[in-house]
Amino acid sequence: MALFGASIEVLTNNLLATVVQIVEEAQKKEKVYLISPYLQLNTNVCDVINKAIAEGVEVRLIYRAGYELRQEDRKYLATAHVGLKTLGHLHAKLYVSELTALVTSLNLYNYSDKESRELGIRFTDSKTVQVLKEQAESWWEMADKVDKAELLSQEKATATKSLFSGAKTQGHCIRCGAPKSFNPKYPLCDTCYPIWSKFKDETYEEKYCHKCGNKNPTSVKSPLCRPCWSATR
């Protein structure tokens, strides 16, 4: 749906594809800001980012301070030439280049726009894009730089750490996939738990692994996918 000509567009579908397009269309020496509290990067997004960087685009990514990245995302971001920072209390989702900006409900998740009802407003008029780009730059300046060497060491440590250790780790709701604290005894988020509690069927099939967040058949009784469960044995 286009508003005020072609400069503003309301999107409810293919939002992740729109983010990819913003990165793809960026030109050499331009900056692209990817601002998302929570991340779960798929191969396509990583490939597009790598291609843009190889062509001289500066990609800057900000995520929420305290959010624990998946092991594969830590490994990728620790080695990719992506500017990486964290910002406390971040809840906004903004993806912006020199020519286009997307303000949206969409986290940079590989299934977010497939499993949830999301909304985005795409701007292409230069004045609005510039204002949003300046906001992204402001957040970038106040955000904390991520130590990639430490990120890589965390990735290596996680590979050998028991999933059921006493340390606090990031988990996912087994019904909607949203990030939540890791606790196999309570694998549903605050939104999905009341719905589940109407029937309290511990064997009812859910969609996501409580630990890795990947799509796999799980349940309240068995909240981990087979690979994650095997890693605890």
Backbone as a chain_set.jsonl record, in Angstrom:
{"seq": "MALFGASIEVLTNNLLATVVQIVEEAQKKEKVYLISPYLQLNTNVCDVINKAIAEGVEVRLIYRAGYELRQEDRKYLATAHVGLKTLGHLHAKLYVSELTALVTSLNLYNYSDKESRELGIRFTDSKTVQVLKEQAESWWEMADKVDKAELLSQEKATATKSLFSGAKTQGHCIRCGAPKSFNPKYPLCDTCYPIWSKFKDETYEEKYCHKCGNKNPTSVKSPLCRPCWSATR", "coords": {"N": [[0.849, -1.193, 0.0], [0.791, 2.07, -1.012], [1.505, 5.329, 0.185], [1.009, 8.845, -0.029], [2.087, 9.189, -2.646], [4.86, 7.511, -4.093], [6.744, 7.446, -2.127], [6.353, 6.548, 0.447], [5.584, 3.46, 1.854], [3.439, 0.949, 3.003], [4.077, -2.138, 4.419], [3.296, -5.56, 4.77], [4.093, -8.032, 4.145], [6.878, -10.107, 3.153], [8.956, -8.792, 4.513], [11.511, -9.393, 5.498], [12.79, -9.897, 3.106], [12.756, -7.327, 2.111], [14.567, -6.054, 3.806], [16.888, -7.409, 3.014], [16.997, -6.462, 0.392], [17.544, -3.744, 0.811], [20.181, -3.884, 1.714], [21.382, -5.076, -0.517], [21.096, -3.118, -2.512], [22.707, -1.05, -1.743], [25.485, 1.128, -2.357], [29.017, 1.323, -3.231], [31.137, 2.537, -0.661], [29.042, 3.514, 0.79], [26.982, 3.507, 3.781], [25.227, 1.042, 5.625], [22.755, 0.511, 7.995], [21.783, -1.905, 10.263], [19.517, -2.469, 12.556], [18.452, -4.187, 15.228], [16.905, -5.672, 17.978], [17.051, -8.448, 18.486], [18.656, -11.262, 17.014], [18.835, -13.644, 14.397], [20.445, -14.986, 12.09], [20.07, -15.969, 8.718], [21.389, -18.039, 6.029], [21.129, -16.713, 3.579], [20.905, -13.968, 4.275], [23.426, -13.585, 5.468], [25.083, -14.096, 3.253], [24.355, -12.0, 1.527], [25.151, -9.785, 3.038], [27.928, -10.276, 3.15], [28.581, -10.045, 0.417], [27.93, -7.368, -0.078], [29.782, -6.073, 1.588], [32.158, -6.901, 0.361], [31.935, -5.422, -1.934], [32.472, -2.917, -1.098], [30.703, -1.676, 0.651], [29.815, -0.375, 3.824], [28.744, -2.138, 6.47], [26.806, -1.852, 9.293], [25.859, -3.146, 12.354], [23.575, -3.278, 14.98], [22.62, -4.683, 18.041], [20.62, -5.747, 20.862], [21.923, -5.047, 24.065], [23.096, -7.565, 26.215], [21.695, -9.591, 25.052], [21.963, -12.95, 24.165], [23.725, -14.279, 21.61], [23.107, -16.806, 19.114], [25.151, -19.736, 18.731], [26.108, -20.147, 16.064], [25.697, -17.63, 14.97], [27.373, -16.039, 16.513], [29.831, -17.069, 15.694], [29.842, -16.374, 12.964], [29.599, -13.497, 13.032], [31.847, -12.831, 14.475], [33.888, -13.191, 12.706], [33.201, -11.998, 10.304], [33.409, -8.969, 8.35], [31.856, -6.948, 9.645], [30.589, -4.051, 11.136], [30.006, -3.978, 14.558], [27.925, -3.542, 17.292], [26.458, -3.111, 20.594], [23.435, -2.08, 22.22], [21.981, -0.83, 25.08], [18.728, -1.665, 26.326], [17.521, -1.638, 23.85], [14.819, -1.604, 21.645], [13.731, -0.845, 19.289], [13.363, -1.402, 15.736], [15.146, -0.915, 12.927], [16.13, -0.413, 9.634], [18.36, 0.868, 7.424], [19.635, 2.631, 4.596], [21.505, 4.741, 2.323], [19.503, 5.434, 0.582], [17.065, 4.223, 1.216], [14.767, 3.49, 3.876], [13.583, 1.372, 6.451], [11.215, 1.14, 8.824], [10.062, -0.906, 11.319], [8.282, -3.714, 12.799], [9.727, -5.959, 12.695], [12.133, -8.22, 13.808], [15.553, -9.129, 13.087], [15.277, -11.899, 12.155], [15.321, -15.247, 10.949], [12.859, -16.382, 10.499], [10.92, -14.672, 11.289], [9.045, -13.028, 9.855], [7.501, -14.943, 8.743], [6.238, -16.475, 10.627], [4.969, -14.692, 12.27], [2.705, -11.894, 12.561], [3.705, -9.136, 11.013], [4.659, -5.667, 10.579], [5.693, -3.054, 8.451], [7.076, 0.126, 7.547], [8.149, 1.544, 4.666], [10.406, 3.945, 3.577], [11.336, 6.196, 1.021], [11.767, 8.798, 0.329], [14.11, 11.431, 0.277], [14.483, 13.233, 2.448], [13.177, 12.13, 4.708], [14.493, 9.665, 4.867], [17.066, 10.588, 5.416], [16.716, 11.729, 7.972], [16.095, 9.426, 9.479], [18.414, 7.976, 9.064], [20.238, 9.588, 10.383], [19.32, 9.212, 12.975], [19.943, 6.513, 13.296], [22.725, 6.709, 13.143], [23.184, 8.206, 15.434], [22.438, 6.389, 17.466], [24.398, 4.51, 16.93], [26.718, 5.85, 17.691], [26.376, 6.06, 20.456], [26.276, 3.435, 21.227], [27.843, 0.362, 22.419], [30.93, -0.979, 21.467], [31.44, -4.233, 20.193], [33.64, -6.69, 21.296], [35.276, -8.597, 19.137], [37.115, -10.65, 19.332], [36.631, -11.596, 21.87], [34.038, -12.407, 21.463], [34.404, -14.565, 19.736], [35.807, -16.269, 21.424], [33.831, -16.791, 23.273], [32.101, -18.216, 21.67], [33.572, -20.55, 21.252], [33.743, -21.477, 23.858], [31.086, -21.952, 24.482], [30.513, -24.123, 22.911], [31.466, -26.245, 24.317], [30.215, -26.187, 26.722], [27.862, -27.364, 29.099], [24.398, -27.558, 28.397], [22.645, -27.48, 30.459], [23.825, -26.134, 32.534], [24.381, -23.994, 35.409], [24.536, -21.417, 34.496], [23.099, -18.397, 33.202], [21.369, -18.45, 30.202], [20.422, -17.744, 26.788], [17.22, -18.532, 25.618], [14.374, -19.889, 23.798], [10.932, -19.429, 23.063], [8.96, -22.294, 22.75], [6.694, -22.349, 21.249], [6.167, -19.903, 19.74], [8.697, -19.05, 19.104], [9.93, -16.773, 20.04], [12.525, -14.866, 21.702], [13.537, -15.807, 25.003], [14.316, -16.318, 28.479], [16.468, -19.109, 29.126], [15.093, -21.988, 30.232], [14.328, -25.108, 30.705], [12.207, -26.137, 32.176], [10.248, -24.28, 31.996], [9.389, -23.596, 29.155], [7.841, -21.913, 27.584], [6.832, -18.667, 26.44], [5.654, -15.609, 28.08], [3.409, -14.818, 26.724], [2.483, -17.048, 25.273], [2.199, -19.031, 27.21], [-0.245, -18.721, 28.822], [-2.168, -19.519, 26.941], [-1.448, -22.165, 26.406], [-1.857, -23.185, 28.966], [-4.574, -23.51, 29.242], [-5.232, -26.034, 28.45], [-3.079, -27.605, 29.169], [-1.49, -29.681, 28.09], [1.202, -31.551, 28.108], [2.435, -32.975, 26.135], [1.703, -31.9, 23.76], [2.346, -30.984, 20.442], [4.81, -28.641, 19.659], [6.596, -25.908, 17.953], [9.297, -25.042, 17.974], [12.757, -25.407, 18.987], [13.701, -25.11, 22.344], [16.249, -24.314, 23.084], [18.133, -23.811, 20.789], [16.434, -22.539, 19.048], [15.73, -23.278, 16.518], [13.494, -24.548, 13.966], [11.738, -27.27, 14.968], [10.003, -30.259, 15.904], [8.72, -30.118, 19.132], [7.884, -30.182, 22.656], [6.231, -29.274, 25.744], [6.976, -31.187, 27.548], [9.213, -32.289, 26.286], [11.323, -30.161, 25.437], [13.565, -29.664, 23.859], [15.344, -29.921, 20.74], [16.582, -32.803, 18.92], [19.477, -32.651, 18.377], [20.285, -30.68, 20.296], [19.426, -31.881, 22.654], [21.0, -34.189, 22.623], [23.47, -33.073, 23.04], [23.492, -32.625, 25.724], [23.782, -34.988, 26.941]], "CA": [[0.0, 0.0, 0.0], [1.592, 3.281, -1.121], [0.912, 6.535, 0.736], [1.685, 10.071, -0.435], [2.924, 8.874, -3.793], [5.648, 6.278, -4.003], [7.833, 7.638, -1.172], [6.032, 5.83, 1.677], [4.868, 2.232, 1.53], [3.123, 0.07, 4.129], [4.362, -3.526, 4.057], [2.932, -6.604, 5.731], [4.664, -9.279, 3.651], [8.231, -10.071, 2.586], [9.741, -7.759, 5.185], [12.914, -9.798, 5.529], [13.279, -9.681, 1.745], [12.972, -5.888, 1.979], [15.845, -5.785, 4.476], [17.918, -7.915, 2.1], [17.051, -5.549, -0.749], [18.224, -2.53, 1.257], [21.619, -4.179, 1.717], [21.803, -5.356, -1.894], [21.088, -1.923, -3.348], [23.693, -0.078, -1.269], [26.611, 1.313, -3.259], [30.361, 1.411, -2.66], [31.434, 3.602, 0.298], [27.85, 3.868, 1.553], [26.771, 2.788, 5.037], [23.922, 0.433, 5.873], [22.543, 0.217, 9.407], [20.83, -2.967, 10.581], [19.29, -2.293, 13.989], [17.458, -5.182, 15.635], [17.228, -6.176, 19.316], [17.331, -9.879, 18.469], [19.2, -11.708, 15.732], [19.0, -15.042, 14.018], [20.779, -14.751, 10.687], [20.076, -17.135, 7.844], [22.483, -18.067, 5.06], [20.909, -15.689, 2.559], [21.258, -12.67, 4.852], [24.886, -13.556, 5.607], [25.673, -14.008, 1.911], [24.114, -10.645, 1.014], [26.036, -8.899, 3.797], [29.299, -10.516, 2.688], [28.709, -9.502, -0.936], [27.93, -5.908, 0.037], [31.071, -5.68, 2.162], [33.167, -7.115, -0.683], [31.767, -4.362, -2.93], [32.845, -1.643, -0.506], [29.657, -1.127, 1.517], [30.074, -0.534, 5.254], [27.546, -2.652, 7.141], [26.864, -1.658, 10.742], [24.781, -3.905, 12.981], [23.379, -3.033, 16.413], [21.613, -5.515, 18.692], [20.348, -5.394, 22.259], [22.914, -5.449, 25.057], [22.641, -8.652, 27.071], [21.119, -10.684, 24.261], [22.956, -13.983, 23.864], [23.645, -14.734, 20.226], [23.268, -18.232, 18.837], [26.538, -20.114, 18.485], [26.474, -19.927, 14.671], [25.735, -16.192, 14.722], [28.622, -15.553, 17.111], [30.938, -17.478, 14.829], [29.818, -15.566, 11.743], [29.836, -12.087, 13.31], [33.211, -12.672, 14.975], [34.846, -13.267, 11.594], [32.769, -11.148, 9.185], [33.838, -7.571, 8.446], [30.649, -6.185, 9.969], [30.658, -3.239, 12.336], [29.112, -4.659, 15.502], [27.789, -2.883, 18.586], [25.249, -3.413, 21.363], [22.811, -0.897, 22.818], [21.091, -1.207, 26.171], [17.284, -1.41, 26.262], [17.086, -1.466, 22.463], [13.582, -2.287, 21.245], [13.408, -0.401, 17.928], [13.886, -2.145, 14.59], [15.351, 0.064, 11.861], [17.079, -0.844, 8.605], [18.443, 2.09, 6.621], [20.79, 2.898, 3.737], [21.481, 6.118, 1.85], [18.341, 5.669, -0.28], [15.838, 3.588, 1.704], [14.685, 3.177, 5.302], [12.461, 0.518, 6.852], [10.861, 1.131, 10.245], [9.254, -2.12, 11.307], [8.203, -4.57, 13.989], [10.474, -7.178, 12.369], [13.506, -8.507, 14.212], [16.344, -9.758, 12.026], [15.114, -13.323, 12.42], [15.132, -15.926, 9.668], [11.485, -16.828, 10.302], [10.028, -13.745, 11.978], [7.924, -12.556, 9.045], [6.725, -16.093, 8.292], [5.487, -17.034, 11.743], [4.309, -13.622, 13.025], [2.133, -10.797, 11.777], [4.625, -8.012, 11.131], [4.315, -4.47, 9.823], [6.827, -2.187, 8.175], [6.873, 1.317, 6.721], [9.35, 1.797, 3.866], [10.531, 5.33, 3.13], [12.345, 6.427, -0.018], [12.029, 10.224, 0.117], [15.454, 11.7, 0.796], [14.47, 13.938, 3.729], [12.835, 11.176, 5.77], [15.592, 8.699, 4.96], [18.183, 11.256, 6.077], [16.386, 11.84, 9.398], [16.217, 8.094, 10.077], [19.835, 7.624, 9.025], [20.876, 10.337, 11.471], [18.964, 8.527, 14.217], [20.766, 5.298, 13.342], [24.095, 7.135, 13.447], [23.193, 8.615, 16.84], [22.482, 5.161, 18.265], [25.7, 3.884, 16.703], [27.715, 6.568, 18.483], [26.2, 5.791, 21.889], [26.331, 1.988, 21.462], [29.132, -0.192, 22.85], [31.565, -1.847, 20.473], [31.584, -5.639, 20.578], [34.98, -7.249, 21.134], [35.073, -9.799, 18.324], [37.961, -11.72, 19.858], [35.89, -12.157, 23.004], [32.876, -13.08, 20.888], [34.867, -15.847, 19.22], [36.139, -17.128, 22.561], [32.546, -17.222, 23.824], [31.581, -19.243, 20.766], [34.301, -21.783, 21.517], [33.388, -21.954, 25.196], [29.713, -22.453, 24.443], [30.49, -25.423, 22.244], [31.828, -27.291, 25.266], [29.488, -25.989, 27.975], [26.595, -28.088, 29.217], [23.215, -26.723, 28.228], [21.92, -27.411, 31.718], [24.652, -25.547, 33.58], [23.658, -22.982, 36.174], [24.668, -20.099, 33.896], [21.938, -17.895, 32.487], [21.564, -18.471, 28.763], [19.279, -17.349, 25.981], [16.377, -19.6, 25.11], [13.315, -19.481, 22.877], [9.61, -20.012, 23.291], [8.804, -23.436, 21.846], [5.493, -22.175, 20.416], [6.274, -18.789, 18.787], [10.092, -18.84, 18.755], [10.444, -15.512, 20.571], [13.575, -15.021, 22.708], [13.191, -15.791, 26.413], [15.367, -16.954, 29.263], [16.535, -20.56, 28.948], [14.663, -22.773, 31.384], [13.561, -26.228, 30.148], [10.993, -26.393, 32.95], [9.27, -23.265, 31.577], [9.866, -23.271, 27.807], [6.892, -21.057, 26.874], [6.911, -17.257, 26.805], [4.52, -15.123, 28.865], [2.24, -14.704, 25.849], [1.996, -18.372, 24.87], [1.898, -19.91, 28.348], [-1.668, -18.743, 29.194], [-2.921, -20.289, 25.943], [-1.141, -23.584, 26.667], [-2.353, -23.592, 30.285], [-5.996, -23.845, 29.169], [-5.33, -27.486, 28.247], [-1.952, -28.178, 29.911], [-1.063, -30.939, 27.478], [2.661, -31.49, 28.047], [2.925, -33.669, 24.936], [1.202, -31.203, 22.567], [3.493, -30.669, 19.586], [5.13, -27.236, 19.419], [7.3, -25.682, 16.688], [10.695, -24.615, 18.04], [13.628, -25.893, 20.064], [13.825, -24.119, 23.41], [17.631, -23.853, 23.181], [18.717, -23.223, 19.573], [15.434, -21.736, 18.364], [15.446, -23.786, 15.174], [12.204, -25.206, 13.816], [11.763, -28.709, 15.221], [8.9, -30.679, 16.776], [9.058, -30.174, 20.555], [6.711, -30.115, 23.525], [6.601, -28.843, 27.091], [7.659, -32.323, 28.165], [10.507, -32.468, 25.604], [11.438, -28.857, 24.774], [14.783, -29.528, 23.057], [15.475, -30.746, 19.54], [17.472, -33.943, 19.136], [20.888, -32.265, 18.52], [20.513, -29.999, 21.57], [19.273, -32.879, 23.711], [22.171, -35.073, 22.581], [24.615, -32.338, 23.582], [23.418, -32.613, 27.183], [23.97, -36.348, 27.457]], "C": [[0.885, 1.243, 0.0], [0.824, 4.473, -0.561], [1.704, 7.739, 0.26], [2.624, 9.819, -1.606], [3.673, 7.589, -3.552], [6.709, 6.351, -2.92], [7.611, 6.916, 0.147], [5.191, 4.614, 1.323], [4.664, 1.396, 2.786], [3.279, -1.375, 3.679], [3.904, -4.462, 5.165], [3.489, -7.96, 5.324], [6.09, -9.042, 3.158], [9.11, -8.992, 3.216], [11.219, -8.118, 5.251], [13.546, -9.618, 4.153], [13.542, -8.199, 1.492], [14.272, -5.474, 2.65], [17.005, -6.218, 3.584], [18.095, -6.965, 0.922], [17.77, -4.249, -0.391], [19.732, -2.725, 1.239], [22.131, -4.355, 0.293], [21.95, -4.092, -2.729], [22.072, -0.85, -2.895], [24.91, -0.06, -2.189], [27.93, 1.435, -2.493], [30.52, 2.682, -1.826], [30.199, 4.093, 1.061], [27.777, 3.03, 2.828], [25.352, 2.237, 5.083], [23.839, 0.102, 7.36], [21.45, -0.845, 9.55], [20.653, -2.959, 12.094], [18.133, -3.187, 14.415], [17.828, -5.707, 17.015], [17.697, -7.625, 19.311], [17.72, -10.327, 17.069], [19.113, -13.216, 15.596], [19.187, -15.027, 12.506], [20.707, -16.038, 9.879], [21.175, -17.001, 6.795], [22.346, -16.968, 4.028], [21.305, -14.308, 3.061], [22.772, -12.538, 4.978], [25.567, -13.39, 4.254], [25.524, -12.604, 1.338], [25.002, -9.631, 1.73], [27.473, -9.045, 3.316], [29.54, -9.903, 1.313], [28.779, -7.974, -0.899], [29.267, -5.4, 0.571], [32.176, -5.812, 1.13], [33.112, -6.021, -1.748], [32.003, -2.971, -2.348], [31.791, -0.968, 0.343], [30.043, -1.365, 2.977], [28.773, -0.933, 5.951], [27.736, -2.538, 8.65], [25.633, -2.304, 11.379], [24.748, -3.609, 14.475], [22.311, -3.994, 16.933], [21.566, -5.189, 20.179], [21.436, -5.908, 23.191], [22.321, -6.515, 25.969], [22.012, -9.808, 26.327], [22.217, -11.679, 23.903], [22.743, -14.514, 22.45], [23.714, -16.249, 20.146], [24.729, -18.511, 18.516], [26.954, -19.812, 17.05], [26.521, -18.449, 14.315], [26.981, -15.568, 15.332], [29.8, -15.854, 16.201], [31.001, -16.621, 13.574], [30.221, -14.119, 12.026], [31.239, -11.825, 13.836], [34.23, -12.622, 13.847], [34.465, -12.385, 10.408], [33.224, -9.707, 9.416], [32.618, -6.66, 8.618], [30.931, -5.339, 11.198], [29.612, -3.741, 13.315], [29.116, -3.951, 16.853], [26.511, -3.354, 19.282], [24.745, -2.138, 22.025], [21.809, -1.347, 23.874], [19.649, -0.798, 25.93], [16.773, -1.191, 24.84], [15.816, -2.268, 22.199], [13.197, -1.946, 19.806], [14.024, -1.328, 16.888], [13.941, -1.176, 13.415], [16.43, -0.445, 10.925], [17.164, 0.29, 7.589], [19.753, 2.17, 5.839], [20.739, 4.367, 3.335], [20.173, 6.444, 1.126], [17.015, 5.191, 0.297], [15.915, 3.36, 3.208], [13.442, 2.33, 5.553], [12.321, 0.584, 8.364], [9.818, 0.035, 10.41], [9.188, -2.785, 12.672], [9.12, -5.779, 13.864], [11.868, -7.21, 12.981], [14.232, -9.178, 13.055], [16.429, -11.256, 12.305], [14.802, -14.035, 11.124], [13.71, -16.44, 9.458], [10.465, -15.831, 10.836], [8.829, -13.326, 11.147], [7.099, -13.699, 8.47], [5.801, -16.607, 9.386], [4.706, -15.98, 12.526], [3.693, -12.606, 12.068], [2.987, -9.558, 12.025], [4.153, -6.851, 10.26], [5.568, -3.642, 9.619], [6.408, -0.993, 7.335], [8.187, 1.592, 6.001], [9.305, 3.232, 3.336], [11.615, 5.43, 2.062], [12.565, 7.91, -0.304], [13.278, 10.62, 0.886], [15.441, 12.358, 2.175], [14.18, 12.981, 4.884], [13.948, 10.156, 5.968], [16.771, 9.32, 5.699], [17.944, 11.387, 7.579], [16.569, 10.495, 10.099], [17.663, 7.619, 10.087], [20.591, 8.339, 10.143], [20.543, 9.719, 12.825], [19.789, 7.256, 14.384], [22.203, 5.644, 13.714], [24.227, 7.55, 14.906], [23.252, 7.404, 17.759], [23.827, 4.469, 18.127], [26.77, 4.532, 17.577], [27.593, 6.243, 19.968], [26.307, 4.299, 22.231], [27.745, 1.543, 21.832], [29.673, -1.158, 21.801], [31.724, -3.262, 21.019], [33.008, -6.09, 20.3], [34.854, -8.577, 20.392], [35.953, -10.959, 18.778], [37.269, -12.404, 21.037], [34.67, -12.926, 22.516], [33.256, -14.467, 20.387], [35.215, -16.798, 20.355], [34.869, -17.626, 23.245], [31.953, -18.341, 22.986], [32.259, -20.574, 21.039], [33.917, -22.365, 22.876], [31.996, -22.567, 25.216], [29.64, -23.849, 23.856], [30.773, -26.557, 23.212], [31.05, -27.21, 26.579], [28.187, -26.773, 27.994], [25.421, -27.133, 29.106], [22.448, -26.56, 29.539], [22.789, -26.907, 32.863], [23.852, -24.48, 34.296], [23.713, -21.612, 35.543], [23.39, -19.699, 33.176], [22.236, -17.876, 30.995], [20.286, -18.063, 28.062], [18.519, -18.576, 25.508], [15.327, -19.041, 24.176], [12.011, -20.131, 23.293], [9.393, -21.134, 22.283], [7.569, -23.309, 20.954], [5.671, -21.086, 19.356], [7.707, -18.485, 18.376], [10.702, -17.58, 19.313], [11.54, -15.766, 21.604], [13.002, -14.971, 24.119], [14.331, -16.44, 27.175], [15.294, -18.469, 29.109], [16.182, -21.257, 30.249], [13.77, -23.897, 30.873], [12.287, -26.56, 30.923], [9.869, -25.429, 32.568], [9.634, -22.771, 30.175], [8.921, -22.398, 26.98], [7.022, -19.616, 27.353], [5.641, -16.829, 27.549], [3.246, -14.987, 28.031], [1.627, -16.066, 25.551], [1.597, -19.26, 26.044], [0.415, -19.906, 28.732], [-2.534, -19.537, 28.216], [-2.72, -21.779, 26.181], [-1.812, -24.061, 27.952], [-3.847, -23.903, 30.299], [-6.201, -25.353, 29.057], [-4.241, -28.248, 28.999], [-1.556, -29.56, 29.407], [0.447, -30.881, 27.254], [3.234, -32.163, 26.812], [2.438, -33.002, 23.645], [2.383, -30.707, 21.734], [3.626, -29.169, 19.345], [6.096, -27.131, 18.237], [8.812, -25.485, 16.796], [11.452, -25.282, 19.186], [13.814, -24.774, 21.081], [15.24, -23.55, 23.486], [18.087, -23.126, 21.923], [17.73, -22.349, 18.809], [15.106, -22.193, 16.958], [14.094, -24.491, 15.148], [12.37, -26.709, 13.96], [10.555, -29.063, 16.078], [9.383, -30.799, 18.222], [7.756, -30.201, 21.347], [7.174, -29.597, 24.873], [7.361, -29.957, 27.802], [9.049, -32.524, 27.586], [10.795, -31.21, 24.786], [12.663, -28.677, 23.88], [14.731, -30.411, 21.819], [16.505, -31.846, 19.801], [18.945, -33.532, 19.271], [21.18, -31.585, 19.86], [20.384, -30.963, 22.746], [20.493, -33.786, 23.776], [23.386, -34.396, 23.2], [24.622, -32.304, 25.099], [23.714, -33.974, 27.794], [25.408, -36.574, 27.891]], "O": [[1.658, 1.441, 0.937], [-0.375, 4.611, -0.805], [2.928, 7.675, 0.153], [3.799, 10.185, -1.568], [3.176, 6.684, -2.882], [7.508, 5.424, -2.786], [8.562, 6.689, 0.894], [4.21, 4.717, 0.586], [5.606, 1.162, 3.543], [2.689, -1.791, 2.682], [4.102, -4.188, 6.348], [3.372, -8.931, 6.071], [6.458, -7.925, 2.794], [9.912, -8.358, 2.53], [12.08, -7.255, 5.082], [14.71, -9.23, 4.05], [14.452, -7.852, 0.739], [15.003, -4.636, 2.122], [17.981, -5.486, 3.418], [19.221, -6.694, 0.504], [18.522, -3.712, -1.204], [20.475, -1.844, 0.804], [23.193, -3.841, -0.058], [22.844, -4.011, -3.571], [22.255, 0.152, -3.585], [25.315, -1.09, -2.728], [27.948, 1.623, -1.277], [30.092, 3.763, -2.232], [30.306, 4.995, 1.891], [28.421, 1.988, 2.941], [24.403, 2.882, 4.638], [24.748, -0.516, 7.916], [20.345, -0.698, 9.028], [21.54, -3.393, 12.829], [16.987, -2.976, 14.018], [18.96, -6.15, 17.214], [18.621, -7.991, 20.037], [17.187, -9.839, 16.073], [19.295, -13.959, 16.56], [18.221, -15.053, 11.744], [21.22, -17.074, 10.302], [21.817, -15.955, 6.694], [23.339, -16.352, 3.641], [21.972, -13.558, 2.349], [23.337, -11.499, 4.636], [26.523, -12.625, 4.128], [26.456, -12.075, 0.733], [25.544, -8.723, 1.101], [28.161, -8.047, 3.099], [30.591, -9.308, 1.074], [29.587, -7.365, -1.601], [29.814, -4.419, 0.069], [33.039, -4.94, 1.027], [34.12, -5.725, -2.39], [31.764, -1.965, -3.016], [31.954, 0.192, 0.723], [30.542, -2.436, 3.322], [27.823, -0.152, 6.009], [28.7, -3.06, 9.21], [24.502, -2.029, 10.979], [25.773, -3.68, 15.153], [21.234, -4.112, 16.348], [22.397, -4.432, 20.681], [21.826, -7.074, 23.114], [21.189, -6.388, 26.437], [21.814, -10.883, 26.893], [23.273, -11.296, 23.398], [21.715, -15.117, 22.142], [24.307, -16.899, 21.007], [25.455, -17.619, 18.079], [28.04, -19.276, 16.829], [27.3, -18.048, 13.451], [27.581, -14.671, 14.74], [30.658, -15.002, 15.969], [32.079, -16.19, 13.163], [31.085, -13.571, 11.341], [31.771, -10.728, 13.668], [35.317, -12.07, 14.016], [35.323, -12.056, 9.588], [33.4, -9.283, 10.558], [32.392, -5.735, 7.837], [31.451, -5.842, 12.194], [28.451, -3.912, 12.945], [30.163, -3.781, 17.477], [25.611, -3.915, 18.656], [25.52, -1.238, 22.349], [20.909, -2.141, 23.599], [19.378, 0.279, 25.398], [15.701, -0.616, 24.651], [15.75, -3.462, 22.493], [12.427, -2.673, 19.178], [15.059, -1.953, 17.121], [12.911, -0.676, 12.963], [17.506, -0.855, 11.36], [16.164, 0.64, 6.961], [20.823, 1.827, 6.342], [20.009, 5.151, 3.942], [19.778, 7.608, 1.063], [15.956, 5.692, -0.083], [16.983, 3.076, 3.75], [12.392, 2.545, 4.947], [13.203, 0.137, 9.098], [8.798, 0.042, 9.72], [9.949, -2.451, 13.58], [9.276, -6.541, 14.818], [12.69, -6.334, 12.711], [13.602, -9.729, 12.153], [17.484, -11.797, 12.638], [14.09, -13.493, 10.278], [13.377, -16.889, 8.361], [9.267, -16.115, 10.835], [7.712, -13.268, 11.661], [6.104, -13.46, 7.785], [4.715, -17.114, 9.106], [3.868, -16.328, 13.358], [4.112, -12.48, 10.918], [2.984, -9.002, 13.124], [3.361, -7.026, 9.334], [6.408, -3.541, 10.513], [5.496, -1.089, 6.514], [9.212, 1.841, 6.635], [8.321, 3.668, 2.738], [12.678, 4.822, 2.184], [13.446, 8.26, -1.089], [13.476, 10.187, 2.022], [16.311, 12.066, 2.995], [14.855, 13.016, 5.913], [14.302, 9.822, 7.099], [17.408, 8.658, 6.518], [18.862, 11.18, 8.373], [17.134, 10.434, 11.191], [18.087, 6.935, 11.018], [21.476, 7.759, 10.772], [21.384, 9.701, 13.724], [20.273, 6.958, 15.476], [22.824, 4.944, 14.514], [25.246, 7.285, 15.544], [24.021, 7.386, 18.72], [24.341, 3.905, 19.093], [27.626, 3.845, 18.135], [28.603, 6.16, 20.666], [26.418, 3.943, 23.404], [28.717, 2.258, 21.588], [28.96, -2.036, 21.315], [32.101, -3.452, 22.176], [33.523, -5.898, 19.199], [34.38, -9.565, 20.953], [35.577, -12.121, 18.625], [37.315, -13.626, 21.179], [34.31, -13.962, 23.075], [32.517, -15.431, 20.588], [34.951, -17.997, 20.265], [34.831, -18.753, 23.74], [31.378, -19.292, 23.514], [31.601, -21.615, 21.057], [33.781, -23.579, 23.031], [31.758, -23.574, 25.882], [28.805, -24.66, 24.256], [30.376, -27.698, 22.972], [31.207, -28.066, 27.449], [27.487, -26.83, 26.983], [25.448, -26.032, 29.656], [21.688, -25.605, 29.702], [22.528, -27.212, 34.027], [22.77, -24.101, 33.847], [23.009, -20.709, 35.995], [22.687, -20.539, 32.614], [23.26, -17.336, 30.576], [19.21, -18.039, 28.658], [19.119, -19.547, 25.049], [15.374, -17.869, 23.803], [11.994, -21.248, 23.811], [9.619, -20.944, 21.088], [7.412, -24.079, 20.006], [5.359, -21.316, 18.188], [7.931, -17.749, 17.415], [11.886, -17.325, 19.09], [11.496, -16.773, 22.311], [12.094, -14.189, 24.4], [15.217, -17.046, 26.573], [14.212, -19.042, 28.98], [16.892, -21.129, 31.247], [12.583, -23.679, 30.631], [11.383, -27.197, 30.382], [8.691, -25.716, 32.784], [10.132, -21.656, 30.021], [9.174, -22.167, 25.797], [7.289, -19.369, 28.529], [4.676, -17.589, 27.635], [2.139, -15.035, 28.567], [0.407, -16.224, 25.571], [0.753, -20.144, 25.895], [-0.151, -20.977, 28.951], [-3.52, -20.156, 28.618], [-3.672, -22.559, 26.165], [-2.281, -25.197, 28.029], [-4.344, -24.493, 31.258], [-7.214, -25.886, 29.511], [-4.445, -29.389, 29.416], [-1.319, -30.481, 30.187], [0.914, -30.236, 26.316], [4.398, -31.948, 26.475], [2.731, -33.489, 22.553], [3.306, -30.086, 22.261], [2.689, -28.512, 18.891], [6.391, -28.134, 17.587], [9.538, -25.728, 15.832], [10.874, -25.665, 20.203], [14.058, -23.625, 20.712], [15.414, -22.409, 23.913], [18.398, -21.937, 21.983], [18.139, -21.508, 18.009], [14.295, -21.568, 16.274], [13.611, -24.97, 16.174], [13.064, -27.344, 13.166], [10.124, -28.252, 16.896], [10.351, -31.508, 18.497], [6.666, -30.238, 20.775], [8.375, -29.49, 25.121], [8.285, -29.692, 28.571], [9.973, -32.89, 28.312], [10.544, -31.184, 23.582], [12.792, -27.651, 23.213], [14.156, -31.499, 21.837], [17.217, -31.807, 20.804], [19.618, -34.006, 20.186], [22.197, -31.872, 20.492], [21.137, -30.875, 23.715], [20.968, -34.115, 24.863], [24.23, -35.053, 23.809], [25.647, -31.989, 25.706], [23.877, -34.101, 29.008], [25.75, -37.663, 28.352]]}, "num_chains": 1, "name": "protein.A"}
